[in-house]
Each structure stands twice: as C-alpha cells, then as structure tokens.
C-alpha cells in the first residue's frame, strides 16, 4: 500500500517560470548592467546556480555570485505575482490529504521562497519539504536531499512514490529505490521524459487522482 507521495514543485504542482524569468532579467541588469538578455534553453529542474551557469557560461564566479545574490533579494521580497497552481492541483491535494496520504515536497527551489509560495497559494498541506539548500553551505543534489527526506521520516521505499516533471526527478526517485510518476505537462520535453522510463505516466498532474484509489488499496 502506498502511503507517502513526494512531489517536485516547479513544473509539477506550480508554474513559476514567468516570475523566474522576470527576476533573472532584473538581476542581470542590476548586477551587471546587462539588458534585454534572451533567456532561453533553461535546463528543466535546475537550481538557481545551474540556471545562471547555463545561461551565461562565460561569467566569472564573482559575477555569477552577484547575479545570484540580487536574484534572491528580488525574488524573496516579491509576491510571486505570476506563479500559479496548475489546474486541479488544489483539489487533488485536498483529496490526497483526505485519503490519509503523507505529502512531501522535494525541490531544487530554495527553502525560503518555497515556503512563501506554498503559503501564498494556500497549499501548506505538506508534512515536510526537502530542498537543495537543506544543509547551509553544502548544496545537495536531488538524489541526496531526497534520501535525506526518506531517512528523516523512516519511509518505506515500497510505500513511497516520487512525482515530477523532469528526467532529474525520475533519476532521483530511482536512485533511492522509489517508483516514479512522470507528469508530461511540465517543463521537460515530453519525448525526453518518456525515455526516462517512469513507472507511471500522466498527461496532467490532476490526473494523479485516477491512481489514488489503486494506491490506497495496495
């Protein structure tokens, strides 16, 4: 019987892409005077540092750090005006809580804005949150902070599912011995995601409701 559901956040439960792009542009402009950057080719599921490395690989480490710091200041002091739940997510999460599933989040977003966004969107329904900055000064990979979450709550891997929209989520889940659910309405290219061989495939995250009776019955 499945008891624990671990969700990725960006691209799985929420669409935060517009606010991230807007904030990145402001950060590059304020930190380095770079305007009208064409910010494309985002690696799905990347952390902030990884994004900046991919978008502007020739920046010095000092300049990268300046952009990151200013991004954090702008992003964390904003109201996330364009960040939205994907359709049906709120109702789905309430249904899962009503069926007594334990809900968790494992995300490459930092902990502080994650908590603020969950509060803003009224989905503070999760037992715990694991992020790449879980240990200050020691960034963790997704497999690592997912493992930390599993260990902390002594979860049985046979009773736990990883749900996400990227290959990275599937890899992290399998690394930790979990079955995986791939959501094809997120940020990853569908063909690429399909090749990651998830255990379950969903066209939209709200379709997860179609699996919960199966899981609740064992």
C-alpha positions in Angstrom: 0.0 0.0 0.0 1.3 3.4 -0.9 1.4 5.9 2.0 3.9 8.6 1.0 3.8 10.9 -2.0 6.8 13.1 -2.7 6.3 15.9 -5.2 8.6 18.1 -7.2 7.3 21.7 -7.1 8.2 23.8 -10.2 6.7 22.3 -13.3 4.8 19.7 -11.3 2.5 21.5 -8.9 3.1 25.1 -9.9 4.1 27.2 -12.9 6.7 29.7 -11.7 8.5 30.2 -15.0 7.3 33.8 -15.7 8.3 35.1 -12.3 11.7 33.3 -12.5 12.5 34.8 -16.0 11.3 38.2 -14.9 13.5 38.1 -11.8 16.5 36.8 -13.7 16.4 39.6 -16.2 16.2 42.2 -13.4 19.1 40.5 -11.6 21.3 40.5 -14.6 20.5 44.2 -15.2 21.1 45.3 -11.6 24.2 43.2 -11.0 26.0 43.6 -14.3 24.1 46.2 -16.4 23.1 43.5 -18.9 19.7 44.4 -20.5 17.4 42.5 -22.8 19.0 39.2 -22.4 17.4 36.4 -24.3 16.9 33.8 -21.6 16.2 30.6 -23.3 17.3 27.0 -23.1 16.6 26.6 -19.4 17.6 23.1 -18.1 14.5 21.6 -16.6 14.6 21.3 -12.8 17.9 23.2 -12.4 18.8 25.1 -9.3 19.4 28.8 -9.5 23.2 28.4 -9.7 22.9 25.8 -12.5 20.5 28.1 -14.4 22.9 31.0 -14.4 25.8 28.8 -15.4 23.9 27.5 -18.4 22.5 30.9 -19.4 25.8 32.8 -19.1 28.6 30.3 -19.0 31.4 32.9 -19.6 30.6 34.9 -16.4 33.3 34.9 -13.8 32.5 33.3 -10.5 32.3 36.7 -8.8 29.7 38.0 -11.4 27.7 34.8 -11.0 27.5 35.2 -7.3 26.4 38.9 -7.7 23.6 37.8 -10.0 22.6 35.1 -7.6 22.5 37.4 -4.6 20.5 40.0 -6.3 18.1 37.4 -7.7 17.5 36.2 -4.2 16.9 39.7 -2.9 14.3 40.5 -5.6 12.6 37.1 -5.7 12.3 36.6 -2.0 10.9 40.2 -1.4 8.3 39.9 -4.2 4.8 38.5 -4.2 5.3 35.9 -7.0 2.5 37.6 -9.0 2.6 35.2 -11.9 3.2 32.0 -10.1 0.1 29.7 -10.3 -1.0 26.3 -9.4 -1.6 24.0 -12.4 -5.3 23.3 -12.9 -6.8 20.9 -10.5 -3.8 20.8 -8.1 -5.6 22.3 -5.1 -8.5 19.9 -5.3 -6.2 16.9 -5.9 -4.0 17.7 -2.9 -7.1 18.0 -0.6 -8.3 14.7 -1.9 -5.0 13.1 -1.2 -4.9 14.5 2.4 -8.5 13.2 2.8 -7.3 9.7 1.9 -4.5 10.0 4.5 -1.5 10.1 2.2 1.6 11.7 3.7 2.5 14.5 1.3 6.1 15.8 0.9 8.0 18.2 -1.4 11.5 17.7 -2.9 12.6 20.7 -4.9 15.6 22.5 -6.3 14.0 25.8 -5.3 15.4 27.3 -2.2 13.6 26.7 1.1 12.6 30.3 1.9 10.7 31.1 -1.4 9.2 27.5 -1.4 7.6 28.2 2.0 6.4 31.6 0.9 4.9 30.3 -2.3 3.1 27.4 -0.6 1.6 29.9 1.8 0.5 32.3 -1.0 -1.1 29.5 -2.9 -2.8 28.1 0.2 -1.2 24.6 -0.2 0.6 24.3 3.2 -0.5 20.7 3.2 2.9 19.0 3.3 4.4 17.1 6.1 7.9 18.3 5.2 9.9 20.0 2.5 13.4 19.0 1.2 15.4 21.5 -0.8 18.9 21.7 -2.2 19.9 24.2 0.5 18.7 21.9 3.3 22.2 22.0 4.8 23.6 25.6 4.9 26.8 25.9 2.9 26.6 22.4 1.5 24.3 22.3 -1.6 22.8 18.9 -2.1 21.8 17.1 -5.3 18.2 16.0 -5.7 19.1 12.3 -5.0 20.9 13.4 -1.9 18.1 15.6 -0.4 15.5 13.1 -1.4 17.5 10.5 0.5 17.7 12.8 3.5 13.9 13.2 3.4 13.3 9.4 3.3 15.8 8.8 6.1 14.4 11.5 8.3 10.8 10.2 8.2 11.9 6.5 8.0 9.8 6.0 4.9 9.4 2.5 3.5 10.5 2.8 -0.2 7.9 0.3 -1.1 5.2 2.6 0.2 6.6 5.8 -1.3 6.2 7.4 -4.8 8.3 10.2 -6.4 6.2 12.5 -8.7 7.8 15.0 -11.0 8.0 16.6 -14.5 11.7 16.1 -15.3 14.2 13.3 -16.0 16.1 14.6 -12.9 13.1 13.7 -10.8 12.9 10.2 -12.3 16.6 9.7 -11.7 16.4 10.9 -8.1 13.5 8.6 -7.4 15.1 5.5 -8.9 18.4 6.3 -7.2 16.5 6.0 -3.9 14.6 2.8 -4.9 11.3 4.6 -5.5 8.7 4.1 -8.1 8.2 7.2 -10.2 5.4 9.2 -11.8 6.2 11.4 -14.8 4.0 14.4 -15.4 4.1 15.4 -19.1 2.5 18.9 -18.7 5.6 20.4 -17.0 8.9 21.8 -18.2 10.7 18.7 -19.6 10.4 17.8 -23.3 7.8 15.0 -23.4 9.9 12.8 -25.7 12.9 13.2 -23.4 10.9 12.5 -20.3 9.3 9.4 -21.8 12.8 7.9 -22.4 13.5 8.1 -18.7 11.2 5.0 -18.2 8.9 6.2 -15.4 6.7 3.6 -13.7 3.6 5.8 -14.3 2.8 8.5 -16.9 0.3 11.3 -16.5 -0.7 13.9 -19.1 -1.6 16.3 -16.4 -0.8 16.4 -12.7 -4.5 16.5 -11.8 -4.8 13.0 -13.4 -3.0 11.7 -10.3 -6.4 11.4 -8.8 -7.0 8.4 -11.1 -4.2 6.5 -9.4 -5.0 7.2 -5.7 -7.7 4.5 -5.3 -5.3 1.9 -6.6 -2.5 3.1 -4.2 -4.8 3.4 -1.2 -6.0 -0.2 -1.8 -2.5 -1.6 -2.1 
